[in-house]
Amino acid sequence: MNGNDEDGVSNTDDSGSPGMIDEGKDRLFIVRGNDRRRERKENRHLSRLTLLRREDSATVREDAVQVREHDVNLLGQEIRTAETTQQTSDDHMIVLQQANEHLVIAAIEAHKLAEQILVSKTQLDHLAHHDGLTNLPNRLLLHDRLGQAIESAHRRGGKLALMFMDVDRFKNINDSLGHVIGDQLLQSVAKRLVECVRHSDTVCRQGGDEFIILLGEIEYAEDAALSAQKVLTALVLPHCIDQHDLYISV
């Protein structure tokens, strides 16, 4: 009769040897216990690896963020440097343009000043050699032209003529009608004298109501007489001045 345990399970194995099943259970329990401990250890290891991986991932992300921030900062510095360089270049260009404009303006002003100096010099020279009222050559210019005419006459063996004249009763006109009318009369006389001679001749106002005519080139003395008669004929015509018809002789 086989012996049974309290649960009604036989304590013999297939060979009939008692106690084999209990030993197998112990070994099974030990194996399963070891497996659980190993599993827990592996789980803890996996947890640590996961934690390390998470920490590594966070570190990598932080590093990536820092790298991106560094790149952004470098790019910003490059942009600011480029903008500063461009601004400096633009400033230099503006300075050069302004300097060029100033040079152009200075050149224009210098040219204008040179022209004004030339005009002023010409005007001064004209005033120094011409009568202010009639704009005829004065005695200084007549002296130069007379000297040149004498030298020319000597070289070519020719002649010249010098005619002096003054307006008759000019003082009476001045006193009765005033100096303004007298000045206009002198201007009218000067104009007619110039119309009576050649361009190569010289009509000069000696002063007051006195005039001199230089005929630089004549062949005969009669040529001077003909010129004098032409002058007398021109001056005898009335001078219409300020609603006055003035008749004069010289």
Sequence and secondary structure as in RCSB ss.txt:
>XXXX:A:sequence
MNGNDEDGVSNTDDSGSPGMIDEGKDRLFIVRGNDRRRERKENRHLSRLTLLRREDSATVREDAVQVREHDVNLL
GQEIRTAETTQQTSDDHMIVLQQANEHLVIAAIEAHKLAEQILVSKTQLDHLAHHDGLTNLPNRLLLHDRLGQAI
ESAHRRGGKLALMFMDVDRFKNINDSLGHVIGDQLLQSVAKRLVECVRHSDTVCRQGGDEFIILLGEIEYAEDAA
LSAQKVLTALVLPHCIDQHDLYISV
>XXXX:A:secstr
   B TTS BSB TTS BTHHHHHHHHHHHHHHHHHHHHHHHHHHHHHHHHHHHHHHHHHHHHHHHHHHHHHHHH
HHHHHHHHHHHHHHHHHHHHHHHHHHHHHHHHHHHHHHHHHHHHHHHHHHHHHHB TTT  B HHHHHHHHHHHH
HHHHHHT EEEEEEEE TTHHHHHHHH HHHHHHHHHHHHHHHHHHS TTSEEEEEETTEEEEEEEEESSHHHHH
HHHHHHHHHHHS EEETTEEE    
